[in-house]
Amino acid sequence: MRRGLVHVLAWLLATGAAVTLSWWGVHTVMAGTAYEPPRALPVTAADTATQRSKPVGSPAARPPGTRSPSAGTPAARPPSPAPSRSAGPSPAASPTAGPTASGRVRAYDTDGGRAVFDLGTADATLVSATPGTGWSMQVWKTESWIRVEFSRDADRVSVFCTWHDGPPHVEVGTY
């Protein structure tokens, strides 16, 4: 009986030490991580009713198998500065728009996911980008453009927002 009690006590001490060490490690890592709260954007019924159609240049606006002139050419592809990868839930089905203090918010739904931009008069901001189920995502940002690329196997869908020579312009290309 005494021998069994010693084994249980040793097991409890080892388990307690392991849990404490694990908690301390996770706590140390998480304490140095900064989280930004998600931005909620207002969407009204009138905004969604007027924005039912796909944005110009979307995959639905071109015949299947055709490429976007800007997304398919190597010269138009931006350099690859430290892309961020993530995966997430599938995008919503309809494009939305809502006013904000800095401009107008536009969502671009594609086969690979959804990209939402806040389009100002002279620049743009990426509000969110959500890949579809089974798709991954990369985001590139510079002072004059933002590119969101959704990829799955050999399929690529790119949402490219530029504003270097005028107001922001968004192109969606499949390649």
Buried (B, 14 or more C-beta within 10 A) or exposed (E): EEEEEEEEEEEEEEEEEEEEEEEEEEEEEEEEEEEEEEEEBEBEEEBBEEBEEBBEBBBEEBEEEEEBEBBBEEEBBBEEEEEEEEEBEEBEEEBBBBEBEEBBBBBBBBBBBBBBBBBBEEBBBBBBBBBBEEBBBBBBBEEEBBBBBBBBEEEBBBBBBBBEEEEBBBBBBBB
